[in-house]
């Protein structure tokens, strides 16, 4: 809720100065996407920067097991979000 309110405030303050917004890393879960749409509106386009788990883990200097757990958690949370926007034809995947 806090993140969404901060996003909304930032977006509203710039409405007259911009043609759109790029929000990095949000929504992370399906409930976040649904709440964003109900409180702010539907996005016109959602970009998904798609890369393999191997690429993601190679960019991280943490413990390998910790990194693998975080990547697995990311994919489990993001796959429903990706499917949601794919069904609405708002998703553009970039490899």
TIRO-2110 file (N, C-alpha, C; in Angstrom, 1 decimal):
// TIRO-2110
0.8, -1.2, 0.0, N, 1, A
0.0, 0.0, 0.0, CA, 1, A
0.8, 1.3, 0.0, C, 1, A
1.9, 1.3, 0.8, N, 2, A
2.8, 2.4, 0.8, CA, 2, A
3.4, 2.7, -0.5, C, 2, A
3.9, 1.7, -1.1, N, 3, A
4.6, 1.9, -2.4, CA, 3, A
3.6, 2.4, -3.5, C, 3, A
2.4, 1.9, -3.5, N, 4, A
1.4, 2.4, -4.4, CA, 4, A
1.1, 3.8, -4.2, C, 4, A
0.9, 4.2, -2.9, N, 5, A
0.6, 5.6, -2.6, CA, 5, A
1.7, 6.5, -3.0, C, 5, A
3.0, 6.1, -2.8, N, 6, A
4.1, 6.9, -3.2, CA, 6, A
4.2, 7.1, -4.7, C, 6, A
3.9, 6.0, -5.5, N, 7, A
3.8, 6.0, -6.9, CA, 7, A
2.8, 7.0, -7.4, C, 7, A
1.6, 6.8, -6.8, N, 8, A
0.5, 7.7, -7.2, CA, 8, A
0.8, 9.2, -7.0, C, 8, A
1.3, 9.5, -5.8, N, 9, A
1.7, 10.9, -5.5, CA, 9, A
2.7, 11.4, -6.6, C, 9, A
3.7, 10.6, -6.8, N, 10, A
4.8, 11.0, -7.8, CA, 10, A
4.2, 11.2, -9.2, C, 10, A
3.3, 10.3, -9.6, N, 11, A
2.7, 10.4, -10.9, CA, 11, A
1.8, 11.6, -11.0, C, 11, A
0.9, 11.8, -10.0, N, 12, A
0.0, 12.9, -10.1, CA, 12, A
0.8, 14.3, -10.1, C, 12, A
1.9, 14.3, -9.4, N, 13, A
2.7, 15.6, -9.4, CA, 13, A
3.3, 15.9, -10.7, C, 13, A
3.4, 14.9, -11.6, N, 14, A
4.1, 15.1, -12.9, CA, 14, A
3.1, 15.0, -14.1, C, 14, A
1.8, 14.9, -13.8, N, 15, A
0.9, 14.7, -14.9, CA, 15, A
1.0, 15.7, -16.0, C, 15, A
1.2, 17.0, -15.8, N, 16, A
1.2, 18.0, -16.8, CA, 16, A
2.5, 18.0, -17.5, C, 16, A
3.6, 17.4, -17.0, N, 17, A
4.9, 17.5, -17.5, CA, 17, A
5.4, 16.3, -18.3, C, 17, A
4.5, 15.2, -18.5, N, 18, A
5.0, 14.0, -19.1, CA, 18, A
4.0, 13.4, -20.0, C, 18, A
4.4, 12.5, -20.9, N, 19, A
3.5, 11.7, -21.7, CA, 19, A
3.3, 10.3, -21.1, C, 19, A
4.1, 9.9, -20.2, N, 20, A
4.0, 8.6, -19.6, CA, 20, A
5.0, 8.4, -18.5, C, 20, A
5.0, 7.2, -17.9, N, 21, A
5.8, 6.9, -16.8, CA, 21, A
6.5, 5.5, -17.0, C, 21, A
7.7, 5.4, -16.6, N, 22, A
8.4, 4.1, -16.6, CA, 22, A
8.6, 3.7, -15.1, C, 22, A
8.0, 2.6, -14.7, N, 23, A
8.1, 2.2, -13.3, CA, 23, A
8.9, 0.9, -13.3, C, 23, A
10.1, 0.9, -12.7, N, 24, A
11.0, -0.2, -12.7, CA, 24, A
10.7, -1.1, -11.5, C, 24, A
10.5, -2.4, -11.7, N, 25, A
10.3, -3.3, -10.6, CA, 25, A
9.0, -3.4, -9.9, C, 25, A
8.0, -2.8, -10.5, N, 26, A
6.6, -2.8, -10.0, CA, 26, A
5.6, -3.0, -11.1, C, 26, A
4.7, -3.8, -10.9, N, 27, A
4.3, -4.6, -9.8, CA, 27, A
5.1, -5.9, -9.7, C, 27, A
5.4, -6.4, -8.5, N, 28, A
6.1, -7.6, -8.3, CA, 28, A
5.2, -8.8, -8.1, C, 28, A
4.0, -8.6, -7.8, N, 29, A
3.0, -9.7, -7.6, CA, 29, A
1.7, -9.3, -8.2, C, 29, A
0.9, -10.3, -8.5, N, 30, A
-0.4, -10.1, -9.2, CA, 30, A
-1.3, -9.1, -8.4, C, 30, A
-1.3, -9.3, -7.1, N, 31, A
-2.2, -8.4, -6.3, CA, 31, A
-1.8, -6.9, -6.4, C, 31, A
-0.5, -6.7, -6.6, N, 32, A
0.0, -5.3, -6.8, CA, 32, A
-0.5, -4.8, -8.2, C, 32, A
-0.5, -5.6, -9.2, N, 33, A
-1.0, -5.2, -10.5, CA, 33, A
-2.5, -4.8, -10.5, C, 33, A
-3.2, -5.7, -9.8, N, 34, A
-4.7, -5.4, -9.7, CA, 34, A
-5.0, -4.2, -8.9, C, 34, A
-4.2, -4.0, -7.8, N, 35, A
-4.4, -2.8, -7.0, CA, 35, A
-4.0, -1.5, -7.7, C, 35, A
-2.9, -1.6, -8.5, N, 36, A
-2.5, -0.4, -9.3, CA, 36, A
-3.6, 0.0, -10.3, C, 36, A
-4.2, -1.0, -10.9, N, 37, A
-5.3, -0.7, -11.9, CA, 37, A
-6.5, -0.1, -11.2, C, 37, A
-6.8, -0.6, -10.0, N, 38, A
-8.0, -0.1, -9.4, CA, 38, A
-7.8, 1.3, -8.8, C, 38, A
-6.6, 1.6, -8.4, N, 39, A
-6.4, 2.9, -7.8, CA, 39, A
-5.8, 4.0, -8.7, C, 39, A
-5.1, 3.5, -9.7, N, 40, A
-4.4, 4.5, -10.6, CA, 40, A
-4.9, 4.4, -12.1, C, 40, A
-5.0, 3.1, -12.6, N, 41, A
-5.5, 2.9, -13.9, CA, 41, A
-4.7, 1.8, -14.6, C, 41, A
-5.2, 1.4, -15.7, N, 42, A
-4.6, 0.3, -16.5, CA, 42, A
-3.4, 0.9, -17.3, C, 42, A
-2.3, 0.2, -17.2, N, 43, A
-1.1, 0.7, -18.0, CA, 43, A
-1.4, 0.4, -19.5, C, 43, A
-0.9, 1.3, -20.4, N, 44, A
-1.1, 1.1, -21.8, CA, 44, A
-0.1, 0.0, -22.3, C, 44, A
1.1, -0.1, -21.7, N, 45, A
2.1, -1.0, -22.1, CA, 45, A
2.9, -1.4, -20.9, C, 45, A
3.2, -2.7, -20.9, N, 46, A
4.1, -3.3, -19.8, CA, 46, A
5.3, -3.9, -20.5, C, 46, A
6.5, -3.5, -20.1, N, 47, A
7.7, -4.1, -20.7, CA, 47, A
8.2, -5.1, -19.7, C, 47, A
8.6, -6.3, -20.3, N, 48, A
9.2, -7.3, -19.5, CA, 48, A
10.6, -7.6, -20.1, C, 48, A
11.6, -7.2, -19.3, N, 49, A
13.0, -7.5, -19.7, CA, 49, A
13.3, -8.9, -19.3, C, 49, A
13.3, -9.8, -20.3, N, 50, A
13.3, -11.2, -20.1, CA, 50, A
14.8, -11.7, -20.2, C, 50, A
15.3, -12.4, -19.2, N, 51, A
16.6, -13.0, -19.3, CA, 51, A
16.5, -14.4, -18.5, C, 51, A
17.5, -15.2, -18.8, N, 52, A
17.5, -16.5, -18.1, CA, 52, A
18.0, -16.4, -16.7, C, 52, A
17.7, -17.4, -15.9, N, 53, A
18.1, -17.4, -14.5, CA, 53, A
19.7, -17.4, -14.4, C, 53, A
20.3, -18.0, -15.4, N, 54, A
21.8, -18.0, -15.4, CA, 54, A
22.3, -16.6, -15.6, C, 54, A
21.7, -15.8, -16.5, N, 55, A
22.1, -14.4, -16.7, CA, 55, A
21.9, -13.6, -15.4, C, 55, A
20.8, -13.8, -14.8, N, 56, A
20.5, -13.1, -13.5, CA, 56, A
21.5, -13.4, -12.4, C, 56, A
21.8, -14.7, -12.3, N, 57, A
22.7, -15.1, -11.2, CA, 57, A
24.1, -14.7, -11.5, C, 57, A
24.5, -14.5, -12.8, N, 58, A
25.9, -14.1, -13.1, CA, 58, A
26.1, -12.6, -12.8, C, 58, A
25.0, -11.9, -12.6, N, 59, A
25.1, -10.4, -12.3, CA, 59, A
25.2, -10.2, -10.8, C, 59, A
25.2, -11.3, -10.0, N, 60, A
25.1, -11.1, -8.6, CA, 60, A
26.3, -11.7, -7.9, C, 60, A
26.9, -11.0, -6.9, N, 61, A
28.1, -11.5, -6.3, CA, 61, A
27.8, -12.2, -4.9, C, 61, A
26.5, -12.4, -4.6, N, 62, A
26.1, -13.0, -3.4, CA, 62, A
26.4, -14.5, -3.4, C, 62, A
26.1, -15.1, -2.3, N, 63, A
26.2, -16.6, -2.1, CA, 63, A
25.3, -17.2, -3.2, C, 63, A
25.9, -18.2, -3.9, N, 64, A
25.1, -18.9, -5.0, CA, 64, A
23.8, -19.4, -4.6, C, 64, A
23.7, -20.1, -3.4, N, 65, A
22.5, -20.7, -3.0, CA, 65, A
21.4, -19.6, -2.7, C, 65, A
21.9, -18.5, -2.1, N, 66, A
21.0, -17.4, -1.8, CA, 66, A
20.5, -16.8, -3.1, C, 66, A
21.4, -16.6, -4.0, N, 67, A
21.0, -16.0, -5.3, CA, 67, A
20.0, -16.9, -6.0, C, 67, A
20.2, -18.2, -6.0, N, 68, A
19.3, -19.1, -6.7, CA, 68, A
17.9, -19.1, -6.0, C, 68, A
17.9, -19.0, -4.7, N, 69, A
16.6, -18.9, -4.0, CA, 69, A
15.9, -17.6, -4.3, C, 69, A
16.6, -16.5, -4.4, N, 70, A
16.0, -15.2, -4.7, CA, 70, A
15.4, -15.2, -6.2, C, 70, A
16.2, -15.8, -7.1, N, 71, A
15.8, -15.9, -8.5, CA, 71, A
14.5, -16.7, -8.6, C, 71, A
14.5, -17.9, -7.9, N, 72, A
13.3, -18.8, -7.9, CA, 72, A
12.1, -18.0, -7.4, C, 72, A
12.3, -17.3, -6.3, N, 73, A
11.2, -16.6, -5.7, CA, 73, A
10.7, -15.5, -6.7, C, 73, A
11.6, -14.8, -7.4, N, 74, A
11.3, -13.8, -8.3, CA, 74, A
10.4, -14.4, -9.4, C, 74, A
10.8, -15.5, -10.0, N, 75, A
10.1, -16.1, -11.1, CA, 75, A
8.7, -16.6, -10.6, C, 75, A
8.6, -17.2, -9.4, N, 76, A
7.3, -17.6, -8.9, CA, 76, A
6.3, -16.5, -8.7, C, 76, A
6.8, -15.3, -8.3, N, 77, A
6.0, -14.2, -8.1, CA, 77, A
5.7, -13.5, -9.4, C, 77, A
6.6, -13.4, -10.3, N, 78, A
6.4, -12.6, -11.6, CA, 78, A
5.7, -13.4, -12.7, C, 78, A
5.7, -14.7, -12.7, N, 79, A
5.1, -15.4, -13.8, CA, 79, A
3.6, -15.1, -13.8, C, 79, A
2.8, -15.1, -12.7, N, 80, A
1.4, -14.7, -12.8, CA, 80, A
1.2, -13.3, -13.3, C, 80, A
2.1, -12.4, -12.9, N, 81, A
2.0, -11.0, -13.4, CA, 81, A
2.2, -10.9, -14.9, C, 81, A
3.2, -11.6, -15.4, N, 82, A
3.4, -11.7, -16.8, CA, 82, A
2.2, -12.3, -17.6, C, 82, A
1.7, -13.4, -17.1, N, 83, A
0.5, -14.0, -17.7, CA, 83, A
-0.7, -13.1, -17.7, C, 83, A
-0.8, -12.3, -16.6, N, 84, A
-2.0, -11.4, -16.5, CA, 84, A
-1.9, -10.3, -17.6, C, 84, A
-0.7, -9.7, -17.8, N, 85, A
-0.6, -8.7, -18.8, CA, 85, A
-0.6, -9.3, -20.2, C, 85, A
-0.1, -10.5, -20.4, N, 86, A
-0.1, -11.1, -21.7, CA, 86, A
-1.6, -11.3, -22.1, C, 86, A
-2.4, -11.7, -21.1, N, 87, A
-3.9, -12.0, -21.5, CA, 87, A
-4.6, -10.7, -21.8, C, 87, A
-4.1, -9.6, -21.4, N, 88, A
-4.7, -8.3, -21.7, CA, 88, A
-4.0, -7.6, -22.9, C, 88, A
-3.1, -8.3, -23.5, N, 89, A
-2.3, -7.8, -24.7, CA, 89, A
-1.6, -6.5, -24.4, C, 89, A
-1.1, -6.3, -23.2, N, 90, A
-0.4, -5.1, -22.8, CA, 90, A
1.1, -5.4, -22.6, C, 90, A
1.5, -6.6, -22.8, N, 91, A
2.9, -7.0, -22.5, CA, 91, A
3.8, -7.0, -23.7, C, 91, A
4.9, -6.5, -23.6, N, 92, A
6.0, -6.5, -24.6, CA, 92, A
7.2, -7.1, -24.0, C, 92, A
7.6, -8.3, -24.4, N, 93, A
8.8, -9.0, -23.9, CA, 93, A
10.0, -8.5, -24.7, C, 93, A
11.1, -8.2, -23.9, N, 94, A
12.3, -7.9, -24.6, CA, 94, A
13.4, -8.8, -24.0, C, 94, A
14.1, -9.5, -24.9, N, 95, A
15.2, -10.4, -24.5, CA, 95, A
16.5, -9.7, -24.4, C, 95, A
END
